[in-house]
């Protein structure tokens, strides 16, 4: 294909999706610029919903450095405790959200998390004590669970050839909310003080009305304007998939006579048990049969198992799942812990920046998610298309993780007091950290796709657990303000974690649709 036709195709793909030939009508391209298109609208609300959730989840740290800390008379240890509990709540919600996505669908799970998280956001103005702040931040941590339906919803609408890019874009743009809030909340606060004449004590409380309105409005729009799946309602997805496969003469259902030499496998996905019969089990393999098996492989991506203890244990108790947990524990755990301390670290090393200046520079770490996390997913998809091997995706994840550890150790040992050196090293660290997150969720949809919500949920929860563990490490290392030591310890753990699981297969051996 020439340069001009290729450019034309790229531009067209940002406005209209190319339809997949597979059973669930997943898109082969991402219409990121067209909210009128159902795929473009789901993509928009996936990242925007996660964006406003992250804005609210991280709305406290930008104002905690000085204003809230002084108003509530908080110690540094009490601030750290609040950060940890906010992550703990998100961990719990992410575990539950994964199962809820498999049971009720990602759209309703997403909207439910946003509406529940809007309640503590609206109540921020009622806080008057340290204990009240801790309780409120714990329940506001519900919003951190929105990442799971964001990824599951996107996975349900986009083909596996572009799912890494789609997941990385929605997560990266959404994660940028943690950076935007470092600009947004101080700007709202300063406006209320300087233009509206409110006291500082009242202004920071009123400021939380803005994220409350954004969250509530987003949830309502999501419910009213988007479908559960490309084929319609979540409850009817299995019948829709079966109808599409029947139209292609693919062997389904228990009453088919099909190929007498076939190898049957069934998936219990809610009220319906769908049986897939593979035609190549005994070596009788023709071009037509190859096409049938391709469709069966595609169907294995669309059918979601009913959440049961047996199915959950089967999905969780595998080494490929362990790999995802370890690498995301390290990479996203790093991002969460750095987001929680970076403003204070900058203020400590560069006191001339003040609360607003240090917050603005710390915001860059989160804002870079809009570029660096998608870069990881896009690179993973490009490598997969070129090699047709999931090992290549996995090698990319570990390479990024090891380089992340190297940069963390460099920052921790050097503890830069030069702004160009500090900001340069932090930018390099942000690239490897956020790209590793994006690459990880380019692999997640391949690992037990019939339990995608569950795998997404436990992987996301592992990232939150990493954030909690890394914050606890910082909490008890020569005082909670010894930021350099925290960073090099996290770096050493990250390198070791990636090396330990590097040998494990990308997906379970013999899984349908994997290489």
Steps between C-alpha positions, in 0.01 A plus 500: 500500500637845403554787739193700397254208513644406841456856630146507360418173678644633830291818476187302409554264793480791745144573378343163412575148616587209275271209588642167608385183326479330836188414690461797734544791255814633665674788327834466321572872539434767763282798393644728767369821338138395443273485808199455269633155410410247772859371519633854518246587769590199715868584456435863602297416810741224602794736529298802611325304775834376627645851461241672722521213750877543526463878528281453806699208644816712494330832582636501857882478455538835315339684791637278777857633472404824677134602512317191630798392710501837681121529525459157662834515686631179341840341552699354210424151633125571499520619140680178407233291676230669292688424179526133594132461590391666174694232313365222722141586410581499129664159537184350649274662240720382212469139616122528523471700177667226296238246607222756453613563142475128421158480667325827409716649226756778507266794424277457805798418721675816378199725558437345842857566617481862382170565677616337823827692491318828441344478849823534707623760248195715574551451875861627498382836630372344821845382619631673814736243658781265404282194558226646283750562221632144519149352481403727212816423301441129552152518344616740228745222412200320347567711191837331452307184411366668184813388317368142480172562311686756287733227372237223480257722309770597250608138458141407418479745208839468330667209324807335651716645222440851638389428856842587644483843339137553603562398861817707525332809354199486733716426802767755407255782434310405815812480714589850382222609735743451786718767337221736400367504856834646618417802282122492536457487878754776586352715219145457636625561854692817404200631303267452797741678733609785273184567297218377723654614828462166677730407786756228429320266740172539310650520150663155494170345609295678234756401233386136520159590358658515152617134479167390651306665215733356235478146638121499532441646154739249340327201661159617379621554142664156505176332603282687249712499184711181487437124456650222711658319206530554122205262452275660762407406856736307725229252596447396136864495390525120477191469278633780278838330464336164430281656231804651329690172510199304373483736202859397418421126526720464807419207723324617815246375755456155639254370235741534205627187326796700362832338423521152638873539544469829686630589839227663706546748776230691683484828683244565772422867452202589713167341414630342179764234448664549161679203350788553257609212277847520349550328164870430516517280806601187310703651221216527244577859400385684186487868408131510587566333834780747566254784451258329738770467763589866457139585577504272803816673618327836458192371682716399795576871543135599513356244742530596867473227760249529781692611814521196729757387753614220269540727197670768707754259644566357155573848366703622797712196582723520194855628455406742217255670736775519763723673246240772441458550874873536563580738216199725565568490875838653419412744221163640609600472865789731415270745323257518791769542764686763296175691435438511874843637598632689197356842588645475851836373364528797264401739780769351724783521242383828344322706771490805271229326292236522774177297508376609157839470327589160643148378423526620141829320442369187672199514268726439203562143618129422475443702182769305316267199526310646204806430282717240672236242599350487148856470366538174694175356365564613142853359506368169637240476222757584231737234631217246516390569142860468379593185695155341554640394838385584850855434622598822324238696696623342821865580423405864448323513838804367688743723312299808594469381860873445543580844356243650738690347789829641371361854487351471849836393639676787322259757644519346847879492512559843343212687676538789250500858627518634145160553339609400146657177629204416725234571238699323229543182704135509606391529136713201403362302792144602404548365147608152609244489783197607301598315181539183712144550630369536146691198372376287791136562409577419139570146626217474756219433244693197366524330842179305562271723286192309620565651845624836377324702769647286776854509358476874442370549854769303681775654284374849572470414870859377499604846380321657794658249735837603363420863574403413857811288560730766354337773710535282810868451416535877487298538818756304701832595336679755716197725514225545245686787326804292393385495138830399331530183706141407419570532128813286480337226710200499266741485204681195637168321563381583148810357331491184713126446440533520122799267488328239719197460267671559164517125422125433537287438188282796390178294511408153632628215284241373252265797543277553197605798294846554644853478371 
